[in-house]
Amino acid sequence: MSSEEILKGMKAGAWVVDLRHRDLWSEGHLKGSINFGVEGSFATYFGWIFPYEKEVILISDQKEDISKAQRELVRIGIDRPKASFVGEISSISEKTSVKKVTFEDLPQALKDEDKLVLDVRRNGERKSSHIVGSIHIPLHQLEEKVNSLPKDKEIWVHCAGAYRASAAVGLLEQANLHPVLINEPYEKALTVSALNIASEGLDLTPNAPSDLKNQNPKLPA
């Protein structure tokens, strides 16, 4: 698929899904694309939020990513994406980047009226433990609630392992908001003494494999 066709598809409402790791995506990506790294729980999280009436365009700098994603999409009822692109992302259009921060940066951000901290984890995860002062919109509800978020503030996004947060950043970019990626697993927040952590109970629901990999260095990346 040519760069012109990709841009035309985006304007027509197609979802352009960048399959690279979030570190690469955040450093430079096609504005309006959504990041679902193929190394994580791609089909699970993509299937949660994708509006099936729309078309999918897959992009990456690795051909293997496209092949793996196509196999995963079949599992959730998408037999074939509209198109795919393999190559340097900058050859499609000018790239944009996303600011990345850590949980150590959060205490100061929570005091800033121009910043908002958004938790996109599941309800059970939020109930188990969350940062006081943050707001909560689960990833699968974000697109329908995105218009409730302020357009004049930075929105700092986190999840359990940063995989869902990166996807959420793409959705916020599509809505012309100003997202910032908290590029760390949530367990790091528990080590920041200046953060006020609330807990209502134990979350016994299973984490996605991508979240577990981010939280346990003994598991393969």
N, C-alpha and C positions, 0 to 999 in steps of 0.2 A: 504494500500500500504506500502511495506517495505521501510526502509531507502535506501537500495541498489537500489530499483526500482526507487525511487524519484531521486537519484543522476544520475542514468542511463538516466532517462527521461530528466533531465536538460541538460546533455551532448548531447542528441539527438535534443535539441532545444525547448523542452516544456517550457512553462511559469509556474514557481512555484510562486503562489500568496499567500502571507502571509496576512491573514485577521485580524490580531490583530491590536490594536490601535498603531499609529506610535511611541508613547513613549516606548511601549514594544518592537516593532520591532527595533527601533534604539539602544536600550540597548543590544540586542542580537538576531541575525537572521542568517538564512542560507545564506551564500554568494551566490549571483546570484538570490535570490528571489526578488520579487517586492511587495511593500507594498500598498495594497488597503484595508484600514480598513473597515470592513463591517458596521461600525457605521456611515460612511459618505455616500457620493453619489457614492456608489460602481459601480453600473451598468453604470451610466452616464460617469464617467471618464475612467473606464475600457474599455467600448465600444468605446471611442474615440481613444484609442491607441493600442488596442490589434490586432495583425495580425491574422486574422481569419483562416489562413491556418495552424496555429500552435495549439498544444494541451495545455490544461490547467490542472494544478495540484493544488488543493486547500489545504492549510495547516493552522492549528490553534491549540491552546491549549484548545479550547472550541468547542464541538460538535454543539452547536447552531449556531456558526458562519458559519460552513459548510452548514448547512441546509438553512440558510437565503441567503447565497451567491448563492446557487444552484437555489433558487427561482428567485433571481435577474437576474441570467445569462439567464434564459429562456426568459426574457423580451427582451434580445438583440440577441436572436437567437442561443444561446449555450444551447442545450437541456440537455447535460450531460458532465461534465468535464471528462478528462481521468481518474482521480483518486483523492482521498483525503486522508489526514492524520490528525489525532487528537492526540495530545500528546505534550510532551516536545520537543521543537525544537532541543535542544542539542543532543537528541537521534538519530537524522538523521545524523548530522555531526557537526564538531566543529563550534561554532557560531562566528560571527564577529559583531562589533558594529560600530555605526556612531557617529561622533562628532556632538554635538548640540551647537548652539550659539543663541544669540539674536540680535536684531537690534542695540542695544547699542554697540555691538562689531563691527559694520560695518564701521564706520568712519576710524578706524585704518586699517581694512582689505582693504579698497579701496585705501589706500596709499601703500600697500604691493604688489610689482610686482609678488610675488609668489601666489597671491590670485586673484580670479575672482568671481564677483557676478552675478548670473544668475537668471533672472526673468522668470518664466514659466507660467505666467498668460495669459489670452486671449489678443488679440490685443486691444480691447476696454478698458480693464482694464489698460493696459500699457499706452495708450494714455491719459486716465483720470488722471493718477498720477504715476510717477515712480522715482526711485532713480538715479540721475545723476552719471554716471560712471559704472552702471550695464549694462549687455547685455541682450538681450531678445530672447528667443526661446520658443514659446508656447508649453505646454506639448505634444499636439498631433503631433507636428513636431519634437520632441526631438530625437526620435530614428533614423530618417532619417538624422539628422544633427549632431549627436553625434560625428562623426569623425572630425568635424570642431573645436572641443574644445581641448584645450591643455592638454597633458598628464602629464605635469610637474608642474601643479599648483593645489592648492586646489580650488574647485568650490563650492562657497557658494550659496545655492539654496533657493529661497523664492517664495511664491505665495500669495494668499489673506488670507488663513487661515491655511497653512502648510500641508493640506491634499495632494494637488497635488505635493508640494515640496517633500514630503516623497516618493511618487511614482517615481518622477524624480530622486531622489537619487539612487533608485534601478536600474533604467536604466543606470545611470552613472557608478554604480558599475559593472554592466554587461559588460561595455565597458572598464573595468580596469582603470577608472579614479579615482579621489580623491575627492568625494563629501563631503560637510558639510551641515547639515540641519539647516536652520534658523527656529527654532521651535516656531514661534509667528505669530499672524495675522498681516497683512501689516499695519493696522492702528497704530500699535506700532511704525513703522518707522516714522510716521508723528509727533511723540512726541520727536524725537531725534534731537535736535537743530543743531548738527554738520553734519547732513545729508542734502544734497542739493536735494530738491524734485522739479521735473518739472511736469507741468500739461498742457495738450493741449485741454482739454474739458471734459465734463461730460460723464461718461460711464453709459448709461441707460439700458444696457443688464442685465438680472437678474443673481445674483450670485447663485451658487449651494447651497443647504441646508447646506452642511457640512461647507462651508465657512461662512455662516451666523451664524451658531452655534458657530463657533470659535470667531466671532467678537462680539457676543451679549451674555453676560453671563446669561441673563434671559431665553434664549432658552435652552432646554435640551441638554446635551452633547451627 
